[in-house]
Amino acid sequence: MGEQLRWDWKTIGLPAARARMLISKPERWVEFEMSPEAVAALPQLEPRAVGRVFPWHGRSAMYVDPIAPAG
């Protein structure tokens, strides 16, 4: 989960539906194709040129401070 939380916008190519992610064990870059659902959902998170895709800095914060409002 830590790799996903450190995902950076500069490694995402929405028009090409491709992205890269740094995997820590062992440290290496992985390139992958994004699903149509992911390509459609990511723009809803206010894309930027650089910076983290997700606002949380740790796994426990995901449960305390969700993106979507409750209810």
Long-range contacts (C-beta under 8 A, 24 or more apart in sequence): 1-59, 2-59, 4-54, 5-52, 5-54, 5-56, 5-57, 5-58, 5-59, 5-62, 6-52, 7-52, 7-53, 7-54, 8-50, 8-51, 8-52, 8-53, 9-47, 9-48, 9-49, 9-50, 9-51, 9-52, 9-53, 10-49, 10-50, 12-42, 12-47, 12-53, 14-39, 14-42, 14-43, 14-47
